[in-house]
Every structure is written in structure tokens, then in C-alpha cells.
């Protein structure tokens, strides 16, 4: 009697639903512009006024900029900190002011919610100039996972939610320049504002991942 063998049919690997946008789709979207007020902080007096204002805010968007390095082993200190409300953004030039005490108190204040993305990198850069114990921060890369968004870059998350593109052409510009250009200021302000807008939009319940045009099975 011939032996018989049972062939077990391999089951297909289950796919996981998620929301993500491709580089090609992103490039086709219209550019976003920051429509709020930009306040450039370059001296001690205005820095203190800015912090007095921001200390009365319950929630802000947060980001930093550091001059890019093009040589191996070369690192620059964080040059700019952006703190945004819903209608204005403060650009604090740390390369001129240093990490002053009022700013430290703000960063370490747990009662003020600060929304950012890739915060670990921001904190690492800040710690090169002054040790901090950041409190009250929310990492968007973690938050968006609760909404099935699998992309992790600010530009892609923003595009998925709002259908516009954040230009990154100024990212590698010189943030220690004597004067920041208007495009630099617009870019920096938009990054911090975008973090805050993303947070508010997701928390409002307005985003339904299953009806997003970028929803798919991976």
C-alpha cells in the first residue's frame, strides 16, 4: 500500500490596516503656509516678555532647529527654538541668548502641555548646551499610532490630515546666520504650529482613518 501524505496549505499572512502617504502623493499636494504672526526673539528683554506670555498658555507646539553638519564628527549647538500657539509663533534664537533660566522653567513646567515630534532629538540637542528635565511633553510619533497612521515624519502626518504639503527646502539652511530670512522664519514657525494643529485635530475626533484616502492594507 502506497504511503499517503497530507499537504498543509499555507495560510496567507494577514495584512495590517494603516494610513500612509507615498512620496509621490505628497509631492502632488499644494504647499502649506503659516498664516499666523511670527515673533523673532533675539534679546533678553523680549525673551522675558515672550516667556511671560507663554507661561499663561495651557498648550503649545514645540520644535527646534540646529545648523546642519556636513563634516563627519562635526556637531553644532541648537540655534533656534520655536514655540507656537494657535495664532502666533515665537522664534527664540538660542545661539544669541543661550539657554536662559525662564526658558528652562518653561521646558520643565509640567502644567504646560508641549506638543512635538522626534522630541528625543530635540532634547539631545538642547542638552549639549544645558541639562534639562523636560516635562509636559507629548510625542506625536507615538500619538498618531492610536489613529492607525504609520508614517512618522511631520510632513507626511500633516499631509494625511490636511491635504497640504510642508516644504522642507529650508531644513538644511544656516540657522546661525546673522539674519534669518523670511522663508526660514516661515518654515520654522510652520513646523511648531503643525505639531499643535495635528494634536488638536486628532483629539477633536475629526479624523476617521478608515475613510482617509490614504488608508490601505500593508
Number of C-alpha atoms within 10 A of each C-alpha: 3 4 4 6 6 5 6 6 6 6 6 6 6 8 9 9 15 19 23 22 18 10 9 8 14 18 14 11 14 13 13 17 14 19 13 16 15 20 18 17 22 15 13 13 9 14 21 16 11 20 17 13 10 19 16 9 14 11 21 24 28 28 25 25 23 23 18 17 12 9 7 6 6 8 14 12 18 26 22 24 24 26 29 31 20 17 11 17 27 25 24 25 24 23 18 15 15 16 19 13 10 14 19 15 16 19 18 15 17 13 14 19 18 27 27 28 24 15 19 11 11 18 17 15 19 20 15 13 14 13 12 16 11 16 16 15 22 18 16 21 19 14 15 18 14 10 16 17 23 19 18 16 13 19 17 23 24 19 23 23 19 15 17 19 21 22 16 11 10 15 15 14 15 18 23 20 11 8 9 15 14 10 11 18 20 19 20 27 30 27 28 29 27 26 25 23 21 21 19 15 13 16 11 9 9 10 15 12 18 14 10 14 12 18 18 16 11 11
